[in-house]
């Protein structure tokens, strides 16, 4: 489920891009989250940064406030700097009965503190056509956050607090017939003999919501260079809940330490993550079978490092112990990496052999697929061996690139399938629900990704990104709901100091889904977006966006088509 992207702007202006750093980051499409600043805001230069686009397509309307610069960036000169406004308020409306607003605040020109606050809300009361019938696909999303940094002489203390609430509906396609009887998935009699369950009891309540609060504190020293001892500590608490009554509490710790041993160094990474769920008695015993779960993952990663002007080497070993009500596991994987600068500022390469543990908490699964059945507990996936090789650099002053190839061997990777029920009188006849279960498999994954950026002029730039996925599963015929590729392109053009234009093209490859009759293939997604921002003066700006310009009727999850063309217009005020 996508959410609006709100970036807190220091001094009521976007942070500028350091033009001396030409190497771009690897393309990695992610869940559409509300991101916060993780460093102290800095004054911006004259140039507008490229807007940030979300490359993950979802089952609801992709609408949200564009990234705008409400003020012309202050010029650095010997003259006194003009007063900057610390707060920014914006509001917008759109089709599908969409309305949204956001308020942002930043503390200005303080050497010891960085402080930012945000609050935002977006609602849509739109409908979506599902199997020929208009279904209510409304959603309501609220976000709030606090960002704080206190800078000591050699240390930085951080505090991040985030709140989110998302209310939505199960509006997807389902073949469950309320007039028929189905086999009970959770028989309570001692013999475990299947009993008939009316289909009306297997249709979930349409309304659903997810709420979360996160509190994260950090402390790290500011030592630079590899000859100094460095450390970085984080501790956090999170609480997450859904409308079905499940509550999950998480506690997190992460500590990284670097010690100098002459020409060599010792890096010691530690982490502890605990998640526990509490459930109420189900008021839908034929539909849900809630079970409590406690899971704790303890990880250590000791390693030797060697760093020179051109090369960084690490020889480490990842060791993790998982204590989980589903099953306990011990994970061991290598952590051998090398980074080498071929030509300073022009070309760099990296490669290695590592492993990755991917624990699935109740919250992470609900956020990955908001339509998953809320009683599903998902195993931890383990990519035990991952080979990778990458390169990044610059063709010229105006172009930069990055490319990467990865190959991993995994176990217990999860894939989403529609929840299925057998008819009681015709056991061979199976229907599916608009909620999802998971299935597991082992196998391997080849990933090839790349990014290319070109700056045609100070006012026009373009970025191309792409990623290919080669899933190979041992038992499943397909990697359900996993795309073969993702491709994106974006451009930004500043016509003058007042008007900025931007656009994006997002392509998502075909995906296979598992249904009772047979596997089906979802059509590729073609998503075109354009937008504009106009600064009327130092305080007022106007903006507009058109998403899914060609009205592509895509399904992010089977049975959940997205909106057609959706557009918003709005205004912002700095004060």
Rosetta blueprint (number, residue, H / E / L):
1 X L
2 X L
3 X L
4 X L
5 X L
6 X L
7 X L
8 X L
9 X L
10 X H
11 X H
12 X H
13 X L
14 X L
15 X L
16 X L
17 X L
18 X L
19 X L
20 X L
21 X L
22 X L
23 X L
24 X L
25 X L
26 X L
27 X L
28 X L
29 X L
30 X L
31 X L
32 X L
33 X L
34 X L
35 X L
36 X L
37 X L
38 X L
39 X L
40 X L
41 X L
42 X L
43 X L
44 X L
45 X L
46 X L
47 X L
48 X L
49 X L
50 X L
51 X L
52 X L
53 X L
54 X L
55 X L
56 X L
57 X L
58 X L
59 X L
60 X L
61 X L
62 X L
63 X L
64 X L
65 X L
66 X L
67 X L
68 X L
69 X L
70 X L
71 X L
72 X L
73 X L
74 X L
75 X L
76 X L
77 X L
78 X L
79 X L
80 X L
81 X L
82 X L
83 X L
84 X L
85 X L
86 X L
87 X E
88 X E
89 X E
90 X E
91 X E
92 X E
93 X E
94 X E
95 X L
96 X L
97 X L
98 X E
99 X E
100 X E
101 X E
102 X E
103 X E
104 X E
105 X E
106 X E
107 X L
108 X L
109 X L
110 X L
111 X L
112 X L
113 X E
114 X E
115 X E
116 X E
117 X E
118 X E
119 X E
120 X E
121 X E
122 X E
123 X E
124 X E
125 X L
126 X L
127 X E
128 X E
129 X E
130 X E
131 X L
132 X L
133 X E
134 X E
135 X E
136 X E
137 X L
138 X L
139 X E
140 X E
141 X E
142 X E
143 X E
144 X E
145 X E
146 X E
147 X E
148 X E
149 X E
150 X E
151 X E
152 X L
153 X L
154 X L
155 X E
156 X E
157 X E
158 X E
159 X E
160 X E
161 X E
162 X E
163 X E
164 X E
165 X E
166 X E
167 X E
168 X E
169 X E
170 X L
171 X L
172 X L
173 X L
174 X L
175 X L
176 X L
177 X L
178 X L
179 X L
180 X L
181 X E
182 X E
183 X E
184 X L
185 X L
186 X L
187 X L
188 X L
189 X L
190 X L
191 X L
192 X L
193 X L
194 X L
195 X L
196 X E
197 X E
198 X E
199 X H
200 X H
201 X H
202 X H
203 X L
204 X L
205 X L
206 X L
207 X E
208 X E
209 X E
210 X E
211 X E
212 X E
213 X E
214 X E
215 X E
216 X E
217 X E
218 X E
219 X E
220 X E
221 X E
222 X L
223 X L
224 X L
225 X L
226 X L
227 X L
228 X L
229 X L
230 X E
231 X E
232 X E
233 X E
234 X E
235 X E
236 X E
237 X E
238 X E
239 X E
240 X E
241 X E
242 X E
243 X L
244 X L
245 X L
246 X L
247 X E
248 X E
249 X E
250 X E
251 X E
252 X E
253 X E
254 X E
255 X E
256 X E
257 X E
258 X E
259 X E
260 X E
261 X E
262 X L
263 X L
264 X E
265 X E
266 X E
267 X E
268 X E
269 X E
270 X E
271 X E
272 X E
273 X E
274 X E
275 X E
276 X E
277 X E
278 X E
279 X L
280 X L
281 X L
282 X L
283 X L
284 X L
285 X L
286 X L
287 X L
288 X L
289 X L
290 X L
291 X L
292 X L
293 X E
294 X E
295 X E
296 X E
297 X E
298 X E
299 X E
300 X E
301 X E
302 X E
303 X E
304 X E
305 X E
306 X E
307 X E
308 X L
309 X L
310 X L
311 X E
312 X E
313 X E
314 X E
315 X E
316 X E
317 X E
318 X E
319 X E
320 X E
321 X E
322 X E
323 X E
324 X E
325 X L
326 X L
327 X L
328 X L
329 X E
330 X E
331 X E
332 X E
333 X E
334 X E
335 X E
336 X E
337 X E
338 X E
339 X E
340 X E
341 X E
342 X E
343 X E
344 X L
345 X L
346 X L
347 X E
348 X E
349 X E
350 X E
351 X E
352 X E
353 X E
354 X E
355 X E
356 X E
357 X E
358 X E
359 X L
360 X L
361 X L
362 X H
363 X H
364 X H
365 X H
366 X H
367 X H
368 X H
369 X L
370 X L
371 X L
372 X E
373 X L
374 X L
375 X L
376 X L
377 X L
378 X L
379 X L
380 X L
381 X E
382 X E
383 X E
384 X E
385 X E
386 X E
387 X E
388 X E
389 X E
390 X E
391 X E
392 X E
393 X E
394 X E
395 X E
396 X E
397 X L
398 X L
399 X E
400 X E
401 X E
402 X E
403 X E
404 X E
405 X E
406 X E
407 X E
408 X E
409 X E
410 X E
411 X E
412 X E
413 X E
414 X E
415 X E
416 X E
417 X E
418 X E
419 X E
420 X E
421 X E
422 X E
423 X E
424 X L
425 X L
426 X L
427 X L
428 X L
429 X L
430 X E
431 X E
432 X E
433 X E
434 X E
435 X E
436 X E
437 X E
438 X E
439 X E
440 X E
441 X E
442 X E
443 X E
444 X E
445 X E
446 X E
447 X E
448 X E
449 X E
450 X E
451 X E
452 X E
453 X E
454 X E
455 X E
456 X E
457 X E
458 X L
459 X L
460 X E
461 X E
462 X E
463 X E
464 X E
465 X E
466 X E
467 X E
468 X E
469 X E
470 X E
471 X E
472 X E
473 X E
474 X L
475 X L
476 X L
477 X L
478 X L
479 X L
480 X L
481 X L
482 X L
483 X L
484 X L
485 X E
486 X E
487 X E
488 X E
489 X E
490 X E
491 X E
492 X E
493 X E
494 X E
495 X L
496 X L
497 X L
498 X L
499 X E
500 X E
501 X E
502 X E
503 X E
504 X E
505 X E
506 X E
507 X E
508 X E
509 X L
510 X L
511 X E
512 X E
513 X E
514 X E
515 X L
516 X L
517 X L
518 X L
519 X E
520 X E
521 X E
522 X E
523 X L
524 X L
525 X E
526 X E
527 X E
528 X E
529 X E
530 X E
531 X E
532 X E
533 X E
534 X E
535 X E
536 X L
537 X L
538 X L
539 X L
540 X E
541 X E
542 X E
543 X E
544 X E
545 X E
546 X E
547 X E
548 X L
549 X L
550 X L
551 X L
552 X L
553 X L
554 X L
555 X E
556 X E
557 X E
558 X L
559 X L
560 X E
561 X E
562 X L
563 X L
564 X L
565 X L
566 X E
567 X E
568 X E
569 X E
570 X E
571 X E
572 X E
573 X E
574 X E
575 X L
